[in-house]
Amino acid sequence: MGRSLNDMVDLQDPKILAIIIFDVIGIGAFVWFLSSRLSLKLRVIEQRREKKRKQILQTEGKNHSDEDTINR
């Protein structure tokens, strides 16, 4: 029960080091993939909001111009 980490795993073993390096690269690639997908999704959401905002402004502009025409 009093064994240290060095007794359990030989960090000098090339196979262990290769596995650790492979895992770190894999985790890095996974994090990069998720972050790129998230940023893409956020850009799409922002574009939808902007498009909806423009449609609302155009609709309000048409309503105001119609009211001006009717009032004349």
N, C-alpha and C positions, 0 to 999 in steps of 0.2 A: 504494500500500500504506500510505502514511502519512496516509490520509484520516481525518478525525475524524467523529464521529457527526453533528455539525451539517452537515457537507458532504453526507452521504448522505440525511438526512431533515430536511425543513423542519418543525420543530415549531410554527411559526406558521401553518401551513396549516390552515384550518378543517376540511377533510375528514379530515386525519390526526387532529386532536384529537377529532372526532366518532367516528372508528373506535376510538380509544383509550378514550374514555369508554364507548362501547357494549361493548367487550371487558371492561372492568373491571366494569360492571354485570352482564354475562352470567356472568362468573366468580363474582361475589358471589352471584348467584341460584343457580348450580350448587352452590356450597359450602353455602348455606343449605338447599337441597333435600337434599343428601346428609346433612347433620348432622341434619335433622329425621327423615329415614328411619332413620338409625342410632339416634337416641334412641327412636323408636317401637319399633324392633326390640328394643332393650335392655329397654324396659318390658315387652314381651310375654314375653321370656325370664324376667324377674324374676317376673312373674305366674305363669308355668308352674312355676317353682321353688317359689313359695309354695304353690300348689295341691298340688303333689306332697308338700311338707313336711306340709301339713295332713292329706293322705290317710294318710301314714305314721304321724302321731301318732294319728289316729283308729283305724287298724288296731292299733297297739300298745295303745291304750286298751281296745279290745274284747278283745284277747288277755288282758290283765291282768284284766279283769272276768270273762271266761270262766274263768280259772284260779281266781279267788276263789270263784266259784259252785261249781266242781267240788270245791274243797278244803273247802267248808262241809259 
